[in-house]
Amino acid sequence: MMLKGKTAAKGSTMGGCAKLTPTLPVRGAGLKRRQTVVVESSRKELLDSRLYRRTVADHEYWENYLTTDRYFKNMLSLPSSRIIRALSGPLASVALTSALVCTYETLRSQGVVPAEFPSILMPNNTPLQLTSFAVSLLLVFRTNQSYDRWWEARKIWGGVLNRVRDIVTQTVVFIPEDEKELRIAMRNWTIAFTRTLEAHLQGKLVSRDLKSNLENVLSPKELDMVMNSQHKVVKSISMIGEVANQASINSIERMMIMQNVQCFYDMLGMCERIMRTPMPLPYTRHTSRFLFVFNNALPFALYPAFGWGCIPLSVGVSALLLGIDEIGVQIEEPFGVHHLDPLCGRCETDARAIIADQPAVASYVRELRDPAGRIAERSMPAEAK
């Protein structure tokens, strides 16, 4: 007799032959696989939607943002809202509960349901009134804490941009012109730091893969060093420190550069603290459960006043409350929402410009000096004279 599927030896041998136990297909395995596919598809859509929440403001953005017709524009775009689409499951649950309540109470009022069946409506709205303030507190705390994490992440990356400009400026000021290779190395590894930090924080949500971003920055040998390292960000920072260590600069200049290296490590640590420490899980779970129960209880209180109209009303109120919670959840992990690619591009552009402009800047300053080595007199503010 042939057995389908995998077999495994189990128990003691009998007559020199191992006892074989067939591994039969589990009933419902196909359903589980389909459910897994649906969950993975939903998760992928949710992650992809974070790409559309990335914003880098410029003058044109603010001109469009500050218009008074934004209310109408945002209402017209409501059907395509990714926040609402992400809440389709909970909202469908509220709609189903509302429909069941309306159907049962309608049949009961028409005598279709036996008279001994009790009404399932709330006698008054007291339960919702007593808990509505708690819903407000939970949502306010969620959004405030999530925004603090989002804003802190943005401040950290603003500091990264400032430190990149600072350390590259120190490079052209401190490292002698005849050590051009070290200047270029410092610039390239500083750019590599920003790109590796971006990839480290965004993972699969990065705009371009790390190797593509660094191909035009590092040599093939340097690129292999980064890609094969255990921690790519730490590797880049270590290379910056080693370049400063071997450059022909004095101890004070080296100390100033190493202060920026220390800041890079601090910024890495701050970013990892945000990324690896979400809000307490019990709080997140309790908020989700509280909102689910509260929203599904709405039709039991709204039906006496609105009848079948409680279905759209319950769904609409639930969409507003769940939307606030969903926004808080989305920005709780800020690095998937922040548009880091333009910030890294700004770092690279400024670093290259500082290195490229240095000969012209140095030539200009030399022209200000007379043959005796004195700085040419320049106009000074009245209060400085």
Beta strands, then each sheet from edge to edge (+ up, - down):
strand 1: 7-9
strand 2: 20-22
sheet 1: 1+ 2-
end
